[in-house]
Amino acid sequence: MSAALDRTLAALADPARRQVVELLRERPRPAGELARETGLSPPAMSRHLKALRQSGLVEDTHPAFDARVRVYALRPEPMVELMAWLEESERMWSQQLLAFKAHVEDQP
């Protein structure tokens, strides 16, 4: 497993960060809106957004009209790598279960 995938899984281990990812699936949002939607304080949201940025799951931009505002959006690359790993794991488990089933069915 790659270090990037480890960072993605670690970031997604927290329920608040998963909630942020769910909200960002709909559209990019400012940090303040994310804090209100999740019921977290701005400092707590800032910590979660920092973890999501460090994992590569989100990126932030500043709108031209106000450099103080950060708008967060999802980045697809970490999720693509996660999906590939999950698909490979699913294939391995399917093969293992089919082999086990064949073994059990061959027994008298």
Sequence and secondary structure as in RCSB ss.txt:
>XXXX:A:sequence
MSAALDRTLAALADPARRQVVELLRERPRPAGELARETGLSPPAMSRHLKALRQSGLVEDTHPAFDARVRVYALR
PEPMVELMAWLEESERMWSQQLLAFKAHVEDQP
>XXXX:A:secstr
  HHHHHHHHHHTSHHHHHHHHHHHH  EEHHHHHHHHT  HHHHHHHHHHHHHHTSEEEE  TT TT  EEEE 
HHHHHHHHHHHHHHHHHHHHHHHHHHHHHHH  
